[in-house]
Amino acid sequence: MKTCALPLAALLATMTAVPTLAQGRFDDIVQTEVLQGWDLPDGRRLAAVRLVLAPGWKTYWRAPGDAGIPPHFNWSRARNISAVSLNWPTPDVHVQNGMRSIGYTEQVVIPMHITPAKQGKPMRLRTTLSMGVCSDVCLPHQVSIDTLLDNPDSGPTPAIVAALADMPYSAAEAEVQSATCRLRPTRHGMQIEARINLPHTGGTEVAVIESGVPGVWVGEADTTRSGNTVVAVSEMVHAEGGAFAVDRSNVRITILGGSYAVDVRGCTAG
């Protein structure tokens, strides 16, 4: 897995980090702060949320695996914010009691591109993060954040830059030659077989497939490699049952390797 730069990022964080408090019984498990970040030429703010976990605890990536709880930000109470785009650093693969989960230990910095509704006016980052935390047991947890983004750095914030550098490579950066998906109906949903032609990413490779369809669960992919091709087979099931359609251009496949990760957006018919 690509070496995580986040411990270093913690040391480089500037004084613009604004502490917020995790709410609930597990305040000592998750500590949260907002990094004010800096303003971009296009008018957006590049800020971040940092989650610091107690020793022995972990939390989950956007696609957490069969044993994980997906994180969710509720932006409905934010002010002067029209859009937020999250950037997830490369996660680690964890296996516990024979079940695989995808996530982070120690800490994670999640960069956010934030678009103001009105340029030149302060933005209030008020959100609730619903997440899972896991040690010997896995529990749902909720973090409340309420910070005025009114004190940006004069230049790039080192901790945010480090987190962005730790994101998976794009398909072009990783020299992906092709990405195809074969779909076929099953009794309960649909099977997907993805074939990604790319150089070896090191060690044991794990493919994570996201359908791009709200409400559709994707099971743990059986990942193998044949020459220059990673083959990932999984089943997709709608939470409410019944049939559903998959647009291959919205399918997202992440290859987590021992040396680096690759983010593949979309696939063609295979």
N, C-alpha and C positions, 0 to 999 in steps of 0.2 A: 504494500500500500504506500502511496506517496507520503513521505514524511510530513507530519503536521507541523506547521510553523506557528501554531497558536500560542504555545507557552512563551515563545519569543515575543509574539505580539503583545502579550500581557505586560511585558517589561517595557515595551515601547509606547504603550498607551499614554496619551497626553492628559493634561489636567482638565480637558473639556469633557471627560467622562462624567456623566451625571448619574449618580446612584439612584436606583429605584428599589422598591421592596417587593419580594415575593410574598404573596398572600397565602394564608392557610397554615396547616399543621407542619409543613415541611420547609419553613423559612430557612432553616440551616442547611438544607440540601441544595437549593438553587438560589444563588445570588445573581442579581440582574443589574446591568447598567446600560445606559444609552451613550454611545459615542456620537457627539454632535456632527462630526465629519466636516465636509467642506462643500462649497457651492461649485457647481459645474457650469461651463460656458452656456449650456442650453437652458439654464434656469432651474435645473433639478438640484436637489441636495443628495449627496452620497453620505449617508449616516450608517449606523450599525447598532445592533443589539448584541451585547455580550452576555452569555450565560456561563456562570462558574459553578461547577458541580462539586459537592462534597466528595471526599475520597471514597472510592468503591461504587459510586453511582454513575449512571450514564443516562443520556437522553437520545432522542431519535431524529433521524434524517427525514426529509420530506416523504420518502418512500421507505417506511421503517422495516419492512419484512414481515413475515407471518407472526413473529413474536413481539412486534413493536406497536406503538401507538402513534399515529401520524400527528405532527404538530399543526396547529391552526391559529392564525392571527385573525382577530375580529377588529376591523378598522372602522366600524360604523360610528364610533364616537370621536374619531379624529376630527380635527378642525383645520380648514384651509389646506387639505390634502386631497388631491383628485386621483392619485394613483400611487401604488407602492409595488415595486418589483424586488423580490427577494433573490439573493445570491447565496447558494449553499456551498460551503467548502467541502472538500472531499471527505466523506465519512469513513469509518472503519467497519469491518464486518466482525460481528460477535456471534459466537455459538455457545449457547447455555442450555443444558438439559436436552440436547439434541435439536434445539430450535435456533434458527438463524435470525439475527436482527441487524439492522444497519443504523449506525449512529455515532455518538461522540462521548468521550470520557474527558474528565478534567474540566475542559471549557471549550466553547465554540463562539466565534464572532460571526454574526450573520449580517453581511452588508445589505443595505437597502437603498435603491434608487427611488427617491421620493419626489413626486411632481406636485408643486403647489397649485391650488385652485386659482389663487390670485398672486401674481408675481410681486415681490417686494413686501409681502405681508408675512408676519410670523406664522409658523406652522406648529400646531400642537399635536405631538405624537402620543395620542391616547388610544391604547389598544389592550386587549386581553389575549394572552397567549395560552391556549390550551395545549398541553403537552403530556408526554409520559416520562416518568423517571423510573429507573430500574436498578435494583441491587440484587438481593436475594429474592425479592418479589418486585413486580412491576405495578406501578400505581399511576392513575391519572392525576395531573397537577395543573394548577392555573396560576399564571403570573399576570399581575396588573402593572401596566406601564403608563405613566402620565408625565410627559416632559415637553417643555416648550423648546423648539429648535430655534433658538434666538442668538446663539453664540458660536458660529461656525469657526473652524480653524482657518488660518490664512492660506494653508496649503494642504496637500494630502495627509491624512492621519495615518501614521505608520501601522497601527493595529489593523485598520481597514485594508490598507494596501497588502499586508501580509495575508489576510483572509482571502482577498481576491486572487492572490497568487496561488493559493492552495485549492482553488476550484479545479474540477476536471478539465482536461484539454477539450477543445472543440474537435469535431470530426476532421476538419481541415488541418488543425495543428497536429493531430495524431496520425495523419496520412491514411485515413479511412478510404478505401477504394470503392466500397459498395456496402449497402445495407438493405437487405430484403426481408420481407415478412410474409409468411404463408399462414393463412387463417382457415380454420375449418370448424364447423359446428360440432359441439359435443352434447352430451346429455344435459349438462347443467349450464352450459354457456358456450365458450369458444376457446379452442386451442390456438396459440400463436407460436410459430417457429421462426425465430429471427436468426439471420445469418449476417455477420459483420466481418468484412474482410479488412483486417488491419494488422500491423506488427504486434508481436507479443508484448503485453503490458507488464510482464514479470510475475513470477510466482504462480499461485493459484488464482485464476481469474473467476470473478463472480459477476454475472450479468443481472441487472435489475431492470425490469420492464414496467413502464407506466403506460396505461392505455390511452390517456388523454380524454377519457369519457367519464364524466361525473357519475359517482355511484358504482363504478365497476372496480371490483377487487381483482388484483392480479397475484396469483400464487408465486411461491418461490420458484425461480427458474432453474431447471436442470441445465447447467452450463458445461460445455465441452469445447475443446479446440481440435481442429483438424487442419494442420498446416498453417496457412495464414488466415483461417476463418474461425471465428468464435460462433458456436451454435448454441442458442438459448431457447429452451422449450418450456412453456408455461401454459396455465389455463386461466381464462378470464371469466368471472361470474358477476352478474349484476346483483347488487345488494337486495333488490326487490324481486329478483327472479325474472324469468322471461327473456325474450330476445333483445338484442341491442346491435347497433352498428358501430364499426370501428373505422375511423379515417386514418389510413396509414401515415398520412403526413403529420398527424398529431401524436403518433406513438413516439415515446422517448425511451431510449435504451442506454443505460450507463454501464460501462465495463469497469469494474473495480479490480485493478491488478496490483501486484506486489510493488511495482515501481511507480506507477501513475494510473490515473483514471481517465476515462474518455466519455464524453457526453455526446450521444448521437441523436439528433433531432429528425425524426421522420424516417420512413423506410418505403421501399417500392414493393410491388407484387413480386413474389418469389416462386 
